[in-house]
Amino acid sequence: MSILIALSSMLVELAIGYPERLFRLIGHPVTWIGRLIALADAQCNVESLSPGARRLNGALALVVILMLAGLTGWLIQTSLSGWVGLVIAALVGSSLIAQRSLASHVKAVADGLDAGGLAEGRKAVSQIVGRDPESLDEAGVARAAIESLAENCSDGVVAPVFWLAVGGLAGGALYKAANTADSMIGHRSARHLDFGWAAARFDDLINLPASRLTAFLFIAAAFFMRDASAGAAWKAVRRDARLHRSPNAGWPEAAMAGALGLALAGPRRYGGEVVEDAVMGDGGRRAANAGDIRRALTLYRIADGLLIGLVAVAAGLWHLVF
């Protein structure tokens, strides 16, 4: 049932995404989880507490949030049955995946660069990355969009699909709650260094399988793309992935960089501060442009198709065996 939910959720999300009218009416699971995380941050992350107490509060808050999300998903799934239940579960599960919205936001950066130049490119990329857009030239904007596409393919597509397949709606909801917590409180700011420690470490752990799988999907996708290199993608992953400051982001970024003949990651500016990082790939850092964003989107779409095929095969084998 869980693998069928993962497969059908991908197909539903690919077909219709998350309708804007529905978002305006009831919001989105991420916004619901986000409100809960913000409440925990306001109530439990008290500056007068010691670092140890704030770390403990953050861990306890994370456990409560994960339990609520997982229990909600489990209750929904166990209340459903038959093909009608599968359709409802797929509709719910599709809200945890971001195939369409990710491609749309990244494409907007390429469109902005083509139509409005650097100013429009910076405006579009500011919607998907946390770095300072005003510090980016055209190549920097293009690299930021491609890096976001690579990393969010893992976090926003492959990982939720993986955990949906493993644990059904409970697994998918638990993953989405953990990933949202990391994005909100898992960064190394003065306020969240201790309170968000558990969220950041847990997110690193549960993204390990998906980040590796995403890299191999990009490598496989490069075989089917005329102007991409699977061999260079494999070489970049083996050489560079573990050098990234993140234990997970380096895998899809290195694969994307190698496949497209680019150099991604490296030093980046966030909040006025330069964050040092290893360079992924050995291509040109200055050469990235809107055309490279579109090439990255082609690679992403092929990889997404391969993922759908992989989950479909797994569902078929599961049905035959069990």
PATI-648707 format. One record per residue (C-alpha): residue in one letter; residue number from 1; x, y, z. Coordinates in steps of 0.05 Angstrom, whole numbers. Each point is the difference from the previous one (the first is absolute). Layout:
N
REC   code   pos        x        y        z
REC      A   NUM        X        Y        Z
...
// end
This chain:
322
REC   code   pos        x        y        z
REC      M     1        0        0        0
REC      S     2       56       49       18
REC      I     3       36      -10      -67
REC      L     4      -65        9      -38
REC      I     5      -13       64       40
REC      A     6       69       26      -18
REC      L     7      -10      -15      -74
REC      S     8      -70       28       -5
REC      S     9       19       61       41
REC      M    10       56       16      -50
REC      L    11      -47       -7      -59
REC      V    12      -54       43       32
REC      E    13       50       55       19
REC      L    14       32       -2      -70
REC      A    15      -69        8      -31
REC      I    16      -32       54       43
REC      G    17       50       22       52
REC      Y    18      -30       35       60
REC      P    19      -57       45      -25
REC      E    20        8       73       17
REC      R    21      -74        6       17
REC      L    22        8      -57       51
REC      F    23       60       34       30
REC      R    24      -38       65        9
REC      L    25      -58      -38       31
REC      I    26       34      -46       50
REC      G    27       75       12       -6
REC      H    28       50      -56       -9
REC      P    29       28      -55       45
REC      V    30       67       37        3
REC      T    31      -34       64       24
REC      W    32      -38      -40       53
REC      I    33       64      -33       24
REC      G    34       35       67       -4
REC      R    35      -50       32       48
REC      L    36       12      -56       50
REC      I    37       76        8       -5
REC      A    38       -6       76        7
REC      L    39      -42       -9       63
REC      A    40       51      -49       30
REC      D    41       56       49      -17
REC      A    42      -36       58       33
REC      Q    43      -20      -39       63
REC      C    44       60      -46       11
REC      N    45       60       37      -29
REC      V    46        8       49       57
REC      E    47       64       41       -3
REC      S    48        9        0       76
REC      L    49        9      -76        0
REC      S    50       68      -33       -3
REC      P    51       24      -28      -66
REC      G    52      -10      -70       27
REC      A    53      -72       14       20
REC      R    54      -15       31      -67
REC      R    55       29      -60      -36
REC      L    56      -43      -47       43
REC      N    57      -62       42      -13
REC      G    58       14       -2      -74
REC      A    59        7      -76        0
REC      L    60      -65       -9       40
REC      A    61      -37       49      -45
REC      L    62       24      -38      -61
REC      V    63      -24      -67       29
REC      V    64      -69       29       14
REC      I    65       -5       31      -70
REC      L    66       22      -65      -34
REC      M    67      -49      -41       41
REC      L    68      -58       45      -17
REC      A    69       17        0      -74
REC      G    70       12      -75       -4
REC      L    71      -63      -16       41
REC      T    72      -42       44      -46
REC      G    73       26      -35      -62
REC      W    74      -11      -69       32
REC      L    75      -72       17       21
REC      I    76      -17       25      -70
REC      Q    77       28      -62      -34
REC      T    78      -30      -51       48
REC      S    79      -69       32       -9
REC      L    80        3      -13      -75
REC      S    81      -11      -64      -39
REC      G    82       -8      -24      -71
REC      W    83       13       39      -64
REC      V    84      -38       60       25
REC      G    85       44        1       61
REC      L    86       62       -4      -44
REC      V    87      -23       60      -41
REC      I    88      -12       41       63
REC      A    89       68      -22       28
REC      A    90       33       20      -66
REC      L    91      -32       69        3
REC      V    92       25        9       71
REC      G    93       69      -29      -16
REC      S    94        7       45      -61
REC      S    95        1       61       46
REC      L    96       66      -26       30
REC      I    97       36        0      -68
REC      A    98       24       60      -40
REC      Q    99       14      -24      -71
REC      R   100      -40       54      -36
REC      S   101       13       58       46
REC      L   102       75      -12        2
REC      A   103        5       -1      -76
REC      S   104      -45       62       -5
REC      H   105       41       41       49
REC      V   106       66      -18      -33
REC      K   107      -27       13      -70
REC      A   108      -22       69       24
REC      V   109       73       17       12
REC      A   110       19      -19      -71
REC      D   111      -59       39      -27
REC      G   112       18       60       42
REC      L   113       72        0      -25
REC      D   114      -23       -6      -72
REC      A   115      -56       52        4
REC      G   116       24       50       51
REC      G   117       74      -11        7
REC      L   118       38       -3       66
REC      A   119      -51       40       41
REC      E   120      -57      -48      -17
REC      G   121       45      -60       10
REC      R   122       19       24       69
REC      K   123      -73       12       18
REC      A   124      -20      -70      -22
REC      V   125       58      -36       33
REC      S   126      -13       36       66
REC      Q   127      -64      -42        5
REC      I   128       38      -66        3
REC      V   129       67       13       33
REC      G   130       22       33       65
REC      R   131       64       33      -25
REC      D   132        6       75      -14
REC      P   133      -28       10      -71
REC      E   134       32       69       -8
REC      S   135       69      -31        5
REC      L   136      -13      -47      -59
REC      D   137       19       14      -72
REC      E   138      -36      -36      -56
REC      A   139       43      -63        7
REC      G   140      -11        2       75
REC      V   141      -75        4       -9
REC      A   142        1      -59      -49
REC      R   143       44      -42       47
REC      A   144      -45       16       59
REC      A   145      -61      -24      -38
REC      I   146       34      -64      -23
REC      E   147       26      -15       69
REC      S   148      -69       11       29
REC      L   149      -30      -46      -52
REC      A   150       51      -55       16
REC      E   151       -8        4       75
REC      N   152      -75        8        0
REC      C   153       -9      -57      -48
REC      S   154       28      -42       58
REC      D   155      -36       36       57
REC      G   156      -66       17      -35
REC      V   157      -10      -59      -47
REC      V   158       43      -62       11
REC      A   159        0        1       77
REC      P   160      -75        7       10
REC      V   161      -13      -53      -53
REC      F   162       50      -46       34
REC      W   163      -32        9       68
REC      L   164      -70       -6      -28
REC      A   165       21      -67      -31
REC      V   166       31      -23       65
REC      G   167      -52       25       50
REC      G   168      -61       22      -38
REC      L   169      -33       66       18
REC      A   170       30       -5       70
REC      G   171       70       -5      -28
REC      G   172      -12       56      -50
REC      A   173      -30       47       52
REC      L   174       55      -15       50
REC      Y   175       53       16      -53
REC      K   176      -34       65      -20
REC      A   177       -5       22       72
REC      A   178       74      -14       13
REC      N   179       22       35      -64
REC      T   180      -44       60       15
REC      A   181       29        4       70
REC      D   182       70       -1      -27
REC      S   183      -15       56      -50
REC      M   184      -31       43       55
REC      I   185       44      -12       61
REC      G   186       57      -44      -23
REC      H   187       47       55      -22
REC      R   188       61       25       38
REC      S   189      -27       67       23
REC      A   190       10       24       71
REC      R   191      -72      -14       17
REC      H   192       -4      -69      -30
REC      L   193       70      -29        8
REC      D   194      -23      -40       61
REC      F   195      -75       -3       -6
REC      G   196        4      -24      -72
REC      W   197       58      -48       11
REC      A   198      -44      -63        3
REC      A   199      -41       22      -61
REC      A   200       63       10      -42
REC      R   201       32      -66       21
REC      F   202      -64      -40      -10
REC      D   203      -11       31      -69
REC      D   204       71      -19      -19
REC      L   205      -14      -72       20
REC      I   206      -66      -10      -35
REC      N   207       25       32      -65
REC      L   208       60      -47       -7
REC      P   209      -36      -52      -44
REC      A   210      -34       51      -45
REC      S   211       61       43      -13
REC      R   212       39      -61      -24
REC      L   213      -58      -25      -42
REC      T   214       -9       70      -31
REC      A   215       73        0      -21
REC      F   216       -8      -67      -34
REC      L   217      -64       22      -34
REC      F   218       37       61      -29
REC      I   219       56      -45      -24
REC      A   220      -50      -48      -32
REC      A   221      -38       59      -30
REC      A   222       63       26      -32
REC      F   223        3      -63      -43
REC      F   224      -66       21      -33
REC      M   225       19       73      -11
REC      R   226       40       20      -61
REC      D   227       41       56       30
REC      A   228       14      -31       68
REC      S   229       54      -49       24
REC      A   230      -16      -58       46
REC      G   231       74      -16        6
REC      A   232       17       70       23
REC      A   233      -58       -1       48
REC      W   234       25      -65       31
REC      K   235       70       28        5
REC      A   236      -24       64       34
REC      V   237      -41      -39       51
REC      R   238       58      -46       18
REC      R   239       49       58        6
REC      D   240      -40       58       27
REC      A   241      -65      -21       35
REC      R   242       32      -14       68
REC      L   243       38       66       -1
REC      H   244      -65       42        4
REC      R   245      -14       33       67
REC      S   246      -67      -37        1
REC      P   247        1      -76        7
REC      N   248      -56       -5      -52
REC      A   249       -2       61      -47
REC      G   250       67      -17      -31
REC      W   251      -26      -64      -32
REC      P   252      -54       29      -46
REC      E   253       40       64      -12
REC      A   254       63      -38      -20
REC      A   255      -40      -45      -47
REC      M   256      -36       60      -32
REC      A   257       66       38       -7
REC      G   258       36      -58      -32
REC      A   259      -57      -18      -46
REC      L   260       -6       72      -27
REC      G   261       74       17       -1
REC      L   262       -7       55       53
REC      A   263       31       17       66
REC      L   264      -51       10       56
REC      A   265        1       16       75
REC      G   266       65       33       23
REC      P   267        1       64       42
REC      R   268      -69       33        7
REC      R   269      -26       62       36
REC      Y   270      -57       -6       51
REC      G   271      -23       59       42
REC      G   272       62       40      -18
REC      E   273       48      -56       20
REC      V   274       40      -44      -47
REC      V   275       -9      -74       13
REC      E   276       58      -42      -25
REC      D   277      -15      -65      -35
REC      A   278       33      -49      -48
REC      V   279      -13        7      -74
REC      M   280      -41      -56      -32
REC      G   281       22      -19      -70
REC      D   282       58       25      -42
REC      G   283      -37       40      -53
REC      G   284       -5       75       -7
REC      R   285      -28       42       58
REC      R   286       -5       63      -41
REC      A   287      -34      -32      -60
REC      A   288      -68      -18       30
REC      N   289      -60       35      -32
REC      A   290      -74       -8      -13
REC      G   291       13      -54      -51
REC      D   292       36      -41       53
REC      I   293      -60        7       46
REC      R   294      -44      -29      -55
REC      R   295       50      -57      -11
REC      A   296       -3      -14       75
REC      L   297      -76       -1       -4
REC      T   298        3      -51      -56
REC      L   299       46      -44       42
REC      Y   300      -47        8       59
REC      R   301      -61      -20      -40
REC      I   302       34      -62      -27
REC      A   303       23      -19       70
REC      D   304      -71       11       25
REC      G   305      -26      -46      -54
REC      L   306       51      -53       20
REC      L   307      -23        6       72
REC      I   308      -72      -11      -20
REC      G   309       21      -61      -40
REC      L   310       41      -26       58
REC      V   311      -58        7       49
REC      A   312      -47      -32      -51
REC      V   313       46      -60       -7
REC      A   314        6       -6       75
REC      A   315      -76        2        6
REC      G   316       -7      -54      -53
REC      L   317       50      -45       32
REC      W   318      -32        9       68
REC      H   319      -68      -18      -29
REC      L   320       29      -63      -33
REC      V   321       36      -24       62
REC      F   322      -52       17       53
// end
